[in-house]
Amino acid sequence: MRTASKLILVGGAAALGLTAVSLRGLSLKLPASEQEAPARPASAAAAASPSTEGPSFHCTGARTAIERAICADPELSRLDADLAERFRTVLASATGGERSALLTAQRGWLGERDLACAKHPTEDALPCLREAYSARAVWLEATRGGEGPFCEDLEQAWRAADRLKQPRFSLHSADLASDRFRIFDREEDQQSAEDHPEWANRLPQSKLLDTVGINTRIIRATGASPLLTAVVETGGTMQCSSFEFYEPVQGSFRRIEAPEPETDEYCMQSTEIARVGSTPALVQEVTGEDADYAKIVQRQASGWRTTCELTAHYRTDFQVDAEFCGGADCAPFRSRVLAWVRELDVYEDAHAGSSADAPPPSGLQRTRRHDPRGYCCSPFEGEPGWEDGGGSVPTFGREYAGEAATQFLSDRPLYGFDTARERYLVRLSPAMFGWRTTDDYVVGVYRLRGNRLEPVAGYVVLQRRAGLDRIERGS
């Protein structure tokens, strides 16, 4: 798994006698016997059934920026209506005590949704809202409104996301889905140490950090009372982080020991703080197309204790995200690209991510005429990106609109590919993002013109999940 990782510290309506109660941004129908004081409807019409073509509430009475954003966006309107229907289904099957708890949790979620998304400009609030609605739908499907141990709920959420065909459910999704879990990475949680001299310079510079671009900040995890404070230094070309932790004691702060963060040489695991319920937690999360990993360590009276460790394994496959054809007949390449990538990926997984010496995929041949080692590894002068040592997918001046990386690994070979008319050279490798490899692949097809490569075609191939395989507990 070549993946970036993150450590985060961290019956029918008539039979039920339903009447309408409007929660802001989500209309719910509750049994009349269990209504609390009804929230004031957004309009006189809000007490009636909401429109089937809009959100679950009436847009004529939309008062907040979040409500107006939902009303203005057809996809968000649909997500809101779908979530309201899912909530009504869960509510109808709950007992009296469960319904009260479910209503409280839903109100809590609405508040968290607004806090998380309202601070964004309108164009950024929309993706936040879509993620929040998708995450809440998964959480309701997983928990059916009940609250079990958080680790069990997280495992069920992973399974529910697979059933609902959601691309993934991360710990950040759990933050958006449930008010029981919070990651303290929002703007209101963090302050610059420069504004608080009493915290400045408490933390010696980490050996992992470069001397360039050090940023010291304070993160406060809050609940009913302050839970934990972290002094964080982040910086260097690899954006490594180093932490010290404090807890409030009699109006002051006492430094406490915390589990040593699990890091790697590339600092792809960073650190945040979180809470589960009202308990401080450290949470490690590593995500990739083929696996998700989560570990939760909670601060308890007896010290830090691991309360959750889960790994979800997924089946994967590949899809062509972009093709760039330079005018030649690209059909012979297009029909073979996925097969080449699948073969190479099997080798990469079996040999710890190194395919420099991989046997050629089916239909390709080693070529000895360009390098004494047996095949060409270096990009030719004039090939896009050759100055940086790796080269990039040929795009013929067109812009790649996707989000995947497009640079080759510099040590990956050129293979020969023969058609009835001509010999081509093919380079394929995991895609590079800066100096990191990713789960995606890039493919370039060239003709040899003297000592130069003439681009013929380029492909960006994405690895995507194809379903949940299994979930394991423990390390």
N, C-alpha and C positions, 0 to 999 in steps of 0.2 A: 504494500500500500504506500504509494508515494503521495503524501498528503500534508498539507499545512495543518498544524495543530494549535490548540489554544488551551491554556490553563486558566481557569476562571476561579478566583478564590471567593472561593465561594461557599279507555272506552270513548266515547264521543263527547263533544263539548256539551251537548244537552244533558247527558247523563251526569256530568261533573258539575253542572251549574256554574259554568265559567262566566266571570265578568272581567272587564278589561282594566288593567292597571298599567300605566305607561311608565316604564323606566326610561330615563333619558337615553335615546339612541337605540332602544330595543323594546318594543311593545311586548308585554307578556300577559297571558290570560291566566288568572289564578282562580282556584276554587273560592267562592264567596266567603266560606267559613274561615279561610286562612288569610284574608287580606289584612295587611297592616294599613295604617292611614294612607290612602291612595296618594300617589304623587300627582301633582297638578298636571292635567293633560296639556299638551302643547297647543291644542286648539279644541274647540267644541267637538270637532269631528274625530279627535284622537281617541275617544272612548269607543268608537266603532271599530270594526275589523279593518286593519290596514289594507292598502291597495295591494293586489297580487302582482302589480307591475313595478312597484317601488319598494322601498325599505319597509321595515316592520312598523315604522311610525309615520305620521303624516308630515310631509315636508312643508306644508303651509305654516306649520308652527315651529319649524327648525330655528333654534335660538343660538346654538353654539357653532363655532367654526367647524368642529368635528361633524356635527349633524348636517351642516350645509355641504361639507365635503362629501359625505355619504350620499346625500340627495343628488349632487351634481355628477356623480360617477356611476354609470349603469352597473359596472361590475361590483362596486361596493354596495350598491342598493340590493343587488341579488344576494351577496354574501350576508348582508344584514338580515334579509328576509329568510334565507335558508337557516341561519343560526337561530333565529327566533322560533322557527318551526322545530328545529332539533331540540331546543330548550323546552318547548311545550311538550314534546314527546317524552323527554326525560322526566319532566315535572309530573306528567300524568301517571307515571308508573311509580312515583315515590310515595313513601308514607308521610304522615303528618310532620314528624320531626325532621325527616329528610328534606321535605319541601321547604321548611323554614331555613334550614342550612343552605339549601341550594339557592334560594332567593338571596340570602346574605352574600354567598360567594359570587353570584352573578352581579350584584351591585358593586361588590369589590372589584370584579373584573372590569366593569364599565369605567370605574374611576381610574384603574391602572391603564386602561386603553387610552383614556384622555391624557393622563400624565405623560405616557410614553410617546404619544403621537402629536399632541397639540403644539409642542414646542417647535416642530419642524415647519419650514415654509410649506405652502400648499402642495407644491410638486413633490416634496419629500414626505409629506404626511400621508399621501396616498399609498405608497408601498408599505409604510409602517402599518397603516390600517388594514391593508390586505393581509399582511402577515399576522396581525393580531386576530383577525376573524378566522383565518385558516387554522391558527394555533388553538383558538378556543373551541372550534368545531372538533378538532382532534381530541382535545382534553375532555370534552363532554362525552364523546364517543367512547373514550377509554375508561372514564371513571363513573359514567352514568350519574353524575352528581354527587357521588359519595367521596369520602376522603379517607383513603387508606394510608399506610406508610408511603412517604413520597417516592421511595425507590420503586415500590410496586406500581404506583401510578405512572412513573416515568416509563417503566417497561411496557405497561399496557398502552401508553401513548405511542411508543414506537410501533407496536403492533397495529394500533388503530390508524396511524398515519399510512401504513402499508395498505390496509384495507381501503382507505379513502383515496389512495393514489396520490398522497401528498409527497413531494420530493424528499422531504426530510423533516424531522422534528428534533430540534436542538434544545440545549438548555436555555438559550435565548428565547426559543419558542415557548418553553415552560414559563419563563418570566412574563411573556405577553399573555399566556393562557390562564394563569392562576395567580391570585394574590397571596398564595402561600409561599411562593418562591420569588426571590428578588435578587438580581445581579446589580451591584452598585457601580454601574459604568455610565450613568447618565450625568448630564452636565450639572444638575443640582446636587449631586453627591460629591463632586470633586472641587477642590480649591487649590490654587497655586500656593506652594510653600513660601513664595516670595511675599505673599500677603499675610503670612503668619510666622513671624520670626521665631516664635517659641518652638516651631517644628523644624525650622530650617537646619540643615546640616546634622540632623540626628543620625542619618544613615551614611556610613562610609561608602564611597563609590565602589560599586561591584567590580570584580575582576573581569566580569563578562562584558562590561561596558567599554565602548570606545570613549575617547576623551572629547568627542564631538557631539554637540546637540543634546546634552544631558537635560532632562526635564524632571524636576522634582515636584510632586503633587501630593495632596492629602486626600484620601478617600474615607468618608465616614459612613459606616453602615448603621442605619438608624431603624428603630422600631418604636415600641411604646417608650423606650429609653435608649440612649446610645448603646450600641452593641460592641462596636469594634472600630478602631481607627488604624489606618495603614499609611505609612509614609513610603512613597514609591519613587524610585528613580528609573526613568526609561530613557534610552538614547543609544547612540552609536549607529553604525550602518546596518546592524542586524536587529535594532530595536529590542534589545534585551531589557528585562526588568529585574529589579531587586527590591525586596520589601523588608520593612520592620513592622511589627504589629503591637498595638497597645489596646488595653481595655480600661474603661473608666473606673476609678476607685476613689471614693470620697472627694469628689470634685476635681481630682487630678487624673493622671493617666499612668498606668504601669505597663512596662514592656513585657510581653509574654512570648514564650517560645511557640513556634508553629512548625508543622511538618515541613521538611525541606522540599521546596518545589521540585517536581520532576521536570528537568529541562534537557535539551539536546544541544549539540554544538552550534546549531544554526538559530537557537533561540526562537524556535517556532512554537514553543509553549510559553505563553505569557501568564500573568497572574492578576486576578481580580478578587474581590471579596463579595460574599453573598449572604443570604439568610435563607433557612428553611423554617417556616413558621417564624418564631422569634429567636431562633438559634443561629449564631454566626456559623458560616460554613466556608470551606475551601472546596472548590469544585474543579476538577480537571476534565476537560472535554477535548477529544480528538475526533475530527470528522473527515470522512473521505467517501468516495463513491462506493467503495466496497465494504466499509465498516464505520461504525460510530462507537466511541468509547466514552463512558462517563464515570467519574469517581467523585464521591462526595465525602468529605471529612468534616464532621461537625464538632464545634467547641462545646463540650459538656463539663459538668462539675468536676469530673475526674480527669479532664484533659481532652485532647483531640482524639476522636474515634471515627474510623471509616464506617459509614452507615450504608454505603451503596457503591457497588462497582459492577458495571454492566458493559458488555460488548455485543453489539448487533452486527451480524454478518449479512451482506447482501449479495445476491447474484447481480452481475453487471453485463452490459453489452455496449456496443459502440454505434454511433451514428455520425454521418457526415454533416457537419455544421455549415461548412462553406466550401465551395469549389471555385477556383479561379482558373479559367481556361484561356490560353493565349492565342486562340484562333485555330490550333490544330484539332484533329479529331480526338477528343478526350475520352471517347467511349471505352477504349481498351483499358484506360487507367481507372475510370470511374467504376467499372464493374469489378475491379480487383482490390481497390484500396482497403475496404473493410476486412477482407480476408487477410491481407498483408498485416494490418494492424493487430488483428486478433492473434495471429501466430506470434508476432513479436511480443505482445503483451504476456502471453503464456511464458515465453522465455524470460522476460523481465521479472515476472513474479517468482520464477524458479531460481533466478540467479541474482537476487537482491538488487534489482533495479539496474543491472548493467547488461546492455545489449551490444556493446562495442564489438564483441567477438561472436555475436549470435550468428547461427547459420542462416543463409538467405531464406526468407519466406518463399513459399511455393511460387514458381514462375520467375523468380529473380536469380541472378548469378553473381558470384564474386567477380570483380574485375581487377586485373593485375597491372594494367598498363599505366595507372596513374600514381602508384605508390609502392615503394619497395616492400612494404609489409604485406602487400597483397590486395589492398583496396584503398580507396581514397578517403581520408578522414577530414581533411581541411577544406574549407570553402575556397572556391576559386576567386581570383581577383575579378571584381565586377559583379559578383553575386551579392544580392542585398544582404547587408549585415556582415560582410566578410571581414571588415575591420575589427569587429568585436569577437571574431573567432568562431562563431557558430553559424551565422547565416539565418535568414528568415524565410518563411513561406513566400514564394513569388505570388504577388497579387496584381501585377501588371498595372500598377498605379491606382487600382481601385481600393477603397477603404473597407477593411474588415469590420463589420458592424457588431460582431459578437464580443464576448468577454473573455474568451480563452486566450492563452499565450500563443505566440506564433513563431517563436525562435527555436531553432534546432540545437540539440546538444552538439558541441564541437567535435566530439570523438566518434560520431556515428558515421557509418560508411556510405559510400555511393555503390549501389548495386546495378548490375546490367539488366535491362529488360528489352527483349526482342519482339518486334512485331513483324508482320510479313514484309513491311517496307523499310523499317529502320530500327536501329538500336538506340535506346534511351538510357539515361542514368537516373536512378531513383534514390533519393535520400528519405528515410523515415526514422523518426525518433520520438521519445516523449517530448512534449512541449516544455520549453523553459520559460519560467517567469523570473526575470532577473537572474539570480544564480540558483534558483530552486527548480527542481523538476516537478511536474504536475501529473495528474492521472490522464490527461488528454494527449493526443498525438498530432504531429504535423508531418505532411508528406509533400515532397517537391519532385517534380519530373523535369528533366533537362535533356537537351541535345549538347553534344560536345562540338564546339566550333573552334578548331585549333586548340589553344590552351585555355579557352574560356567556356563557361557554361551558359547556354542560352535557355532561359526558362520556358517551359512548355505548359505546365499546369501546377497548381498548388491546392492542397486540401488541409482543412482543419477538422479533426475527428475527435468527438467528445465521448468520454466514457460516461455512461448513465446507468443508474440503478434499474434492475429488472425484477425486483421483488425481494422480500425478506427471506433469508435462508434460515437463520437461527439466532437466538439470543443466549449468551452465556453469562453466568454470574461469577464474580471473582476475577482475579487477574489471569 
